[in-house]
Structures are given as C-alpha cells and as structure tokens.
Amino acid sequence: MTTKPVNQKAWWLVLPVILCVAFSAIVPFMTVVNYSVQDIIGPDRRVFVGTEWFASVMRDSDLHDALWNQIRFSLAVLAVEIPLGIILALAMPEKGWKASVTLVIVALSLLIPWNVVGTIWQIFGRADIGLLGHTLQVLGIDYDYTGNATHAWLTVLVMDVWHWTPLVALLAYAGLRTAFPMPTTRRRASTARAAGPCSGTSSCRRCVRCS
C-alpha cells in the first residue's frame, strides 16, 4: 500500500480566496456591526448606544407586521411553486430534441435579472400600456397595483411564481431523471449488473474471484 506525500504548501493557494472574501464580505460586515452600536450624529460626532437600536427594532410593531407578511408571502409562494414545478417537470419530455427545446424555454425566465423582472411586470400591470392591466380593465376588473394593497400583493406573488417556478421544475426534472432513468439507461445498468463484477479484464484487477 502506497501513501501519497502530503504537501501543506498547497494551502497557500487558498490565500487569494480568503483575501477576496475578507475584502468583499468580512470587512463590510464588521463595519455595519460597528455602525449598529453607534448613533452617528455628524461626521465627527458619534455616541455609543450599545444594543439600544436592536431593542428598539425588536419592539417595533411595524417590523412585526412586515415579518408576518413576509412569512405569509413565502408560504403562499412555496405552496404554488413546488406543486406547479413538479407538475411541469412530469409533463416535460424525457429525451430527444423536444426535451432540449423544452429545457431552454423553461429556463428563459431565470436568465432575466431580478431588477428587469420588476420593471417588466411594472409595465405589464399598467392599465394604459400594460397587457395585463388593460385586459383586466376591459373585463371590468378594477385592477390597480399601485393603489390597492391586495392587488399589489397578488401581482408580486404571480411575478415571483413566474420567475422562480422554472427553477423548481428544472430541479424536479433532474431528480426524476436520476431516480427514474430512461429505458435505455435502465437497460444498460441491468446489462452491467447481469455481466457481473468480473466481466472485464483491466477493470477487474482488484476482484479476488477473477482467475
């Protein structure tokens, strides 16, 4: 049994990554922590307040309401996206050019940046130039996402479902193809198992049964 030599100098290759993370994450984070315990009145005047800001935030009723709204929104999004993504993955073709085209089409919305998604739906929901807003106005539905909190909540919900359901579908599709492979893959796997562990020559050198 041979052992490979251990060269601890290879850890120096990780040093650039550590420096980049320290510059882009650790230093800004510690700066925010420093500001969180101070009351900055002016450029040259600061007062140390300790955990006063944290205690004030934890007693803020607006924060509690916002947190509860976020939890409700997250649960509603997951309740829609997960079943819809699984159904979409089950309906996608398994192989061939149709599978490739379907994967590309499903992944298109994931390529759009988040700020562009917001702009698209902001225009899409307008009653004067937006397709969704104008269609709902024609149907007699008084849709106004800027003046109605319920309409705004539903618009953001539909927007999030449209943007992130493809990710759930792709993950479910990959899991289904792994757990339930195509018939060709299953036939190859069954053939390999039927051949036994000693069917090869060079690949079975460790098999003690090979003669």
Helices and strands as residue ranges (DSSP letters): G 8-14, H 15-21, I 22-26, H 27-36, E 38-42, E 45-48, H 52-58, H 61-91, H 97-106, G 109-111, H 114-124, H 131-138, H 149-179, H 183-195, G 202-204
